Amino acid sequence: MSINKVSMYDVDSHIAEAYDSDWETDTDDVEVIREFMAGQGTLRILEPFCGTGRILLPLLEDGHEFVGIDRSQAFLGRLREKLSRVPVEARRRATLIEGDVITLPWPTRFDLVVMGGNCLYELGTPEEQEHCIASAAASLKPGGHLFLDNDHMEGELAETWRRPGRHDHLEPFTCEDGTVLKFESETIWYDAPRRLHRSRRYTTVTRPDGSSQTIDFIVQKHPPSLAEMRSWLSAHRLGVVLADETPERATYWARRDC
């Protein structure tokens, strides 16, 4: 069972709107994927943590076949709404699966598995993170590729992750209907040497009529290191063919060798 049992993305239906409009709008990784896979024809692509379709939709429109997995009902609902507006032929090439990537068996025989958008941060332990790398490897055809793009942290848990007290986690967001979302976080536990961090998250939803509700839940994070990500890829027969490692971010293209 995944440690992060409650998804912040489902505490209110407006979260998906904030995600789409404010948090996840970058498309640089989509262009990186397009460039790397250029000339390989129509691909069968799997994206765990597909969210509301930031990566899925443009690659679907390129003509590829896509399977997306996400545990958030709100995100998949928003993605289905978007899919209803694309041509029928493209819609038929998309399959959406609701479920937890830790407990759900992943489908197989894919040319490409996309693990982008800092998705390892959705998982609470290195064991869960490696489990997803192993699942990705098992989902690929021999010769298929994994795209892995995630922040990394070296050494002990950064001081910025250890600060006490309740503080803003994300910028407040005003939805189209006037609903205001406020996001706060409070550190409740950490293990600095293992880079484990647990926090209580607070989401306050203020409706246009002035009524307000605050929902709280526990989230655990594990910022992976470069060595961890490389070791997981190697352990599961994914050979790195291209790597871009900056002081904060790491992007890998890895090939399933057999």
C-alpha positions in Angstrom: 0.0 0.0 0.0 1.3 3.5 -0.9 2.3 5.6 2.1 0.6 8.7 0.6 -2.9 7.3 0.8 -4.7 10.6 0.5 -4.2 12.5 -2.7 -4.0 16.3 -2.4 -5.4 16.4 -5.9 -8.8 15.0 -4.8 -9.5 17.0 -1.7 -11.5 19.4 -3.9 -12.5 19.4 -7.5 -11.0 22.8 -8.1 -7.4 21.4 -7.5 -7.3 20.1 -11.0 -8.0 23.5 -12.4 -5.2 25.0 -10.3 -2.9 22.3 -11.5 -3.8 22.9 -15.2 -3.6 26.7 -15.0 -0.9 27.5 -12.6 1.3 24.6 -11.5 2.0 22.4 -14.6 2.1 24.5 -17.7 5.6 23.9 -19.0 5.9 22.0 -22.3 9.7 21.8 -22.7 9.8 18.1 -21.8 7.2 17.4 -24.5 9.5 18.9 -27.1 12.4 16.8 -25.6 10.4 13.7 -26.0 9.4 14.6 -29.5 13.0 15.3 -30.5 14.4 12.1 -29.1 11.6 9.8 -30.6 11.6 11.6 -34.0 11.6 9.2 -37.0 10.5 6.2 -34.9 7.0 6.1 -36.3 3.8 5.6 -34.3 4.6 4.5 -30.7 2.7 2.8 -28.0 3.3 5.0 -24.9 2.5 4.5 -21.2 2.4 7.4 -18.8 2.0 6.7 -15.1 1.1 9.8 -13.2 -0.6 11.2 -16.4 -2.5 13.9 -14.5 -4.7 16.1 -16.6 -2.8 15.3 -19.8 -0.1 17.9 -20.1 2.2 15.4 -21.8 -0.4 12.8 -23.0 -2.5 15.1 -25.1 0.2 16.7 -27.4 1.8 13.3 -28.0 -1.6 11.7 -28.7 -2.3 14.5 -31.2 1.1 13.5 -32.9 -0.5 10.2 -33.7 0.8 7.9 -31.0 -1.2 5.4 -29.0 -1.4 6.3 -25.3 -2.3 4.6 -22.0 -2.4 6.9 -19.0 -2.5 5.9 -15.3 -3.5 8.2 -12.4 -5.1 7.6 -9.0 -6.8 11.1 -8.9 -10.4 10.9 -10.0 -10.5 14.7 -10.4 -7.5 14.7 -12.7 -8.8 11.9 -14.9 -12.2 13.6 -15.0 -10.6 16.7 -16.3 -8.5 14.7 -18.8 -11.6 12.9 -20.1 -13.3 16.3 -20.6 -10.4 17.4 -22.7 -10.4 14.2 -24.7 -14.1 14.7 -25.5 -13.0 17.7 -27.5 -10.3 16.0 -29.6 -11.1 14.2 -32.9 -12.7 10.8 -32.5 -9.8 9.0 -34.2 -7.4 10.4 -31.6 -9.7 9.7 -28.7 -9.8 6.0 -29.7 -6.0 5.8 -29.3 -6.2 6.9 -25.6 -6.9 4.5 -22.7 -7.1 5.9 -19.1 -6.7 3.7 -16.0 -7.6 4.9 -12.5 -5.4 3.3 -9.8 -2.4 3.4 -7.5 0.8 2.8 -9.4 2.2 0.9 -6.4 -0.6 -1.7 -6.2 -1.8 -1.7 -9.8 -0.3 -4.1 -12.3 1.1 -2.0 -15.2 0.2 -3.0 -18.8 3.0 -4.2 -21.0 4.6 -4.1 -24.5 5.2 -0.4 -24.8 7.7 1.4 -26.9 8.0 4.3 -24.4 7.3 4.8 -20.8 7.1 8.5 -19.7 7.9 9.3 -16.1 8.1 13.1 -16.2 6.9 16.1 -14.3 8.9 15.2 -11.1 6.6 12.2 -10.6 9.0 10.4 -8.2 8.1 13.1 -5.7 4.6 11.6 -5.6 6.1 8.6 -3.8 7.0 8.5 -0.2 10.0 6.1 0.0 12.9 5.0 -2.2 11.4 1.5 -2.2 8.2 2.8 -3.9 10.3 4.8 -6.3 12.4 1.8 -7.3 9.2 -0.2 -7.6 8.0 2.2 -10.3 11.3 2.0 -12.1 11.0 -1.8 -12.1 7.4 -1.6 -13.3 8.4 0.7 -16.1 11.1 -1.8 -17.2 8.6 -4.6 -17.1 6.2 -2.6 -19.2 8.6 -1.9 -22.0 9.3 -4.0 -25.1 12.9 -5.1 -25.5 14.6 -2.0 -27.1 11.9 0.3 -25.6 12.8 3.5 -23.8 12.1 5.1 -20.4 12.0 8.9 -20.1 12.7 9.8 -16.5 12.8 13.5 -15.5 13.0 14.4 -11.8 14.6 16.8 -9.3 17.4 15.3 -7.2 19.0 16.0 -3.8 22.5 15.0 -2.7 23.6 14.4 0.8 21.2 14.9 3.7 17.8 16.4 3.6 18.1 20.1 2.7 17.6 22.6 5.5 14.8 24.2 3.6 12.8 21.0 4.0 13.3 21.0 7.8 12.0 24.4 8.8 9.4 24.3 11.6 6.0 25.9 11.7 3.1 26.2 9.3 3.8 28.1 6.1 2.6 28.6 2.6 3.3 25.5 0.4 2.0 27.0 -2.9 0.7 30.3 -4.0 -3.0 30.8 -3.4 -5.1 30.2 -6.6 -8.4 31.9 -7.6 -10.5 29.6 -9.8 -12.7 30.8 -12.7 -15.9 30.6 -10.5 -14.3 32.7 -7.8 -13.3 29.9 -5.4 -10.0 30.6 -3.7 -7.6 27.8 -2.8 -4.9 28.3 -0.1 -2.2 25.7 0.4 -0.1 25.4 3.6 2.4 22.8 4.9 3.8 21.9 8.3 6.8 19.6 8.9 5.9 16.9 11.4 8.8 14.5 11.0 12.0 13.9 9.0 15.0 11.6 8.7 17.8 13.8 7.4 20.3 11.1 6.5 17.7 9.1 4.6 16.2 12.2 3.0 12.7 11.4 4.2 10.2 14.2 5.0 6.7 14.0 6.3 4.4 17.0 6.5 0.8 17.8 7.3 -0.8 19.6 4.3 -3.7 22.1 4.7 -5.9 23.0 1.8 -8.4 25.8 2.5 -11.2 26.2 0.1 -13.1 29.5 0.2 -16.3 29.6 -1.9 -17.6 32.7 -3.7 -20.3 32.9 -1.0 -17.6 33.3 1.7 -18.0 29.8 3.2 -14.7 28.1 3.9 -13.4 24.6 4.7 -9.9 23.4 5.5 -8.9 19.8 4.8 -5.7 18.4 6.2 -3.8 15.2 5.3 -0.3 13.7 5.7 2.2 13.5 2.9 5.7 11.9 2.8 8.4 12.7 0.3 11.8 11.3 -0.6 14.0 13.4 -2.8 16.1 10.9 -4.7 19.8 11.2 -5.4 21.6 10.8 -8.7 23.2 7.6 -7.5 19.8 6.2 -6.5 18.2 6.9 -9.8 21.1 5.5 -11.7 21.3 2.4 -9.5 17.5 1.7 -10.0 17.8 2.0 -13.7 20.9 -0.3 -13.8 19.3 -2.9 -11.5 16.3 -3.3 -13.7 18.2 -3.6 -17.0 17.6 -0.1 -18.2 20.8 1.2 -19.8 21.2 5.0 -19.8 21.7 6.2 -23.4 21.4 9.9 -22.7 21.7 11.9 -19.4 21.3 15.5 -18.5 22.3 16.1 -14.9 22.2 19.7 -13.5 22.6 20.7 -9.8 18.9 20.4 -9.3 17.4 18.3 -12.1 18.2 15.0 -13.8 16.8 13.8 -17.1 17.5 10.2 -18.3 16.7 8.3 -21.5 17.2 4.6 -20.7 16.8 1.6 -23.0 15.5 -1.8 -22.0 18.3 -4.1 -23.1 16.5 -7.4 -23.2 
